Amino acid sequence: SAPGSKVCKPDARSGVHWNFHTGVAEDEPYRRLLMAIRRRCWRTKVSMEALYMGKQNDPDFEKEVLTSSEELARPLEIMYRSLIEQGDEIVANGRLLDLIRRVRTFGISMACLDVRQESDRHSEVMDTLTSFLGLGKFTEWTEQERCDWLVKEIESKRPLLAPDMPMSDIVKEILDTYKIIAELPSEALGAYVISMSRATSDILTVCLLQKVGGVKKMMRVAPLFETREDLINAPKVIDAALGVQWYKDHVQGKQEVMLGYSDSVKDAGKFASTWELHRAMENLLEVGKKHGVQITFFHGRGGSIGRGGGPPNFILQAQPAGSLQNGHLRLTIQGETIGRHFPSDEVAERTLEQYSTAVLEHTLAPPPLPKPEFRAAMQELSDLSAEHYQKTVFKSDGEIFVRFFHTFTPTSELGQMNIGSRPAKRRSYGGIDTLRAIPWIFAWTQTRLLLPVWLGNGLALQKYIDAGKLPLLQQMYKEWPFFRSMLDLIDVELGKSSPMITEHYESKTVQQDADLKKLGADLRAGLQQMIDNILKVKGASELLSQEPNLKAAIAMRKPYLDTAHAIQAEVLKRLRSTEGEVPVELRDAMIITIQGIAAGMQNTG
């Protein structure tokens, strides 16, 4: 081009603003490079908008879509090094360096997309596939047979999926999900979480299905262990998985494991859940050391304490030493807590500071190892509480507890509200065992009984106290951060309970059923037993004695909460006695009181 000519002139197809007037001179290389970067960013934005709106995109734009942070960061870093070499450190270390750091930190997608599916759904796909190939049902094979076949097919170069294979809608949906994963930039994807993981074959199945779907760079697989039994077996599953040479080479020294707090509490109660999660982390860390693999824990915590939530300094104290390797912490932030923890820049910064401080404290000054007698006592407390919890919830005579739950709580009304990210039940059939943890916790929160957080625990503590072991429990509370954190969190939740409100619900819903009334009285006695025993162990005179601000906040909300509970109990009574179509006024009143109580309690499920 002729001397003095301009490049990067205003162009509607390049997204160049008209305020650049006649373009950029050839002897301004940094501006020329920035204009080219800006064009790619703009065309990426236009392409994403077209895709979102279902419109036809310009083929030229498609070619320039940014698909990785490297494509954006590399020219910026070239510019940075050039400026440093030319002696322009002040310019280089200003906004340009800030931009490079943002690109390297957040990438081009800002947040990665995790994919989550139940292991049973994957098994359904594999059954369909192996049956079509004439190999029998995948789920009827032994675990070793499944693992051997999966590894062989993963390493095989031949295609496995026949285009004419008949399949159900669910199988098609899952296979289509993998095809979509294959189309997305790998950098925009996070972990593939397998709900209800129980075996090594669950992990290898997802690896094979990613290959079948055409995924070039596989998503990392994070098995989710949820129930008490699954948590106990988790170390064996991961040990077996890392014992498969192909898989160990594939993970390249890093394995993510997701831990379920919600379902383990629903399955066995708070004591057993918290202890088995602690033991699972300890044992998984040992498995990682054995294989030379770094284990990163992904904590599936809910918003309420009954689902593993709570202040960062409390919840991280319950983790064993070494569980935050290299300062890595990954956990879920529930939708209901976002408004409380991230409503503004200032509050969001404080929330992140709390997590950062807790991680630093745990990493630099890890909690001391418990004494052997502490571990033995906690194991016994866990077993005692879990036995009573499961006997009450899942093994009651004549399923009286199931009847009480559906009669006493607004669980059926909750199912009619569009407030959850997932269906209330994992399957359309079954009892409490198929109910998801969110409506389980939510239902007990609405009635202020808060049963999942204390059932079984009070009885276990009582047996220890009756055996003259109160001094041991008090010593555990004083010297062991794990035990102290667990009891302090339960204390906070018990501070929101109300035996009086619970009894009022019983008077409106249980009515003349003597068996249900007796069970209600027993549960209220159990709640009071837990309150009395936790105060004895802590040496406190009342609940929330260490949380004056929270205690004052609950007291301020009490008049409004009590009113909402009174209205809801009456509405429940009328709904249960209504035959035929439910009046709109009653339905609206129920929805409003549910939302009001959730706001007053500051958590749903």
Secondary structure, DSSP 8 states (H G I E B T S, - for coil): --TT-EES---TTTT--GGGTT-EETT-HHHHHHHHHHHHHHHHHHHHHHHHHT----HHHHHT---SHHHHHHHHHHHHHHHHHTT-HHHIIIIIHHHHHHHHHHTTTSS-EEEEEEHHHHHHHHHHHHHHTTS--GGGS-HHHHHHHHHHHHH--S----TT----HHHHHHHHHHHHHHHS-GGGEEEEEEET--SHHHHHHHHHHHHHTT-SS--EEEEEE-SHHHHHHHHHHHHHHHTSHHHHHHHTTEEEEEEESHHHHHHH-HHHHHHHHHHHHHHHHHHHHHHT-EEEEEEE--SSGGGT---HHHHHHTS-TTTTGGG--EE---HHHHHHHSSSHHHHHHHHHHHHHHHHHHHHS------HHHHHHHHHHHHHHHHHHHHHHHS-GGGHHHHHHHHHS-HHHHTTS---SS-SBSSSS-SGGGB-HHHHHHHHHHTT--GGGTTTHHHHHHHHHHTT-HHHHHHHHHH-HHHHHHHHHHHHHHTT--HHHHHHHHHHHTTT-HHHHHHHHHHHHHHHHHHHHHHHHHT-SSTTTT-HHHHHHHHHHHHHHHHHHHHHHHHHHHHHH--SS--HHHHHHHHHHHHHHHHHHT---
